[in-house]
Amino acid sequence: MISSFVRKALLATTCALALAPLSAAMAQQPTQQVTQQAPSPAQQAAIQHDMETVARYRLPKDFFTRMTPVMEQIRNSRISPPETPNMSLEDTIKRTEAMPQLEPILKQAHMTARDFVMGITTFGMTAAVMQHPAQDSKSMPPLNPDNVSLLKSHTAQTQALIQIMGGGDGQQQQAPGP
């Protein structure tokens, strides 16, 4: 069974960052079934800032060599993620730092909580945007071209990491496109 840490951490962070513009646009349109309040202008600005930070972040060249074993260890250890819905990137990093069961795994990989959160969030957002380009490209900051090249040149590792993270259903078996 895929660790809920992997699923929740990626979904909470990547979805919040990658899908925030779509959610905000939908929240501004009149609907009969509104379940969440639209983000405030300050929240929208914070979300946009976090998206830009993640989009600019450069993954290290050895990203797959380092991150894949970390994610496998997290999955095999069945570590549960901290609840981080609607949290900023900085708050997510702080919550991750406060997880004592995660600390030895990150330390063994010579990774900080910041390295981990930024790396896995950047990877998730880059892979998601490459596979499903944003419908509202104006609100999506441009991805770091080095990260796009890294994922394109490591399609097998990209798919393996997506599967470890819990996104390995039949719909995501294709490698990110050009």
Secondary structure, 3 states (H helix, E strand, C coil): CCCHHHHHHHHHHHHHHHHHHHHHHHHHCCCCCCCCCCCCHHHHHHHHHHHHHHHHCCCCCCHHHHHHHHHHHHHHHCCCCCCCCCCCHHHHHHHHHCCCCCHHHHHHCCCCHHHHHHHHHHHHHHHHHHHCCCCCCCCCCCCCHHHHHHHHHCHHHHHHHHHHCCCCCHHHCCCCCC
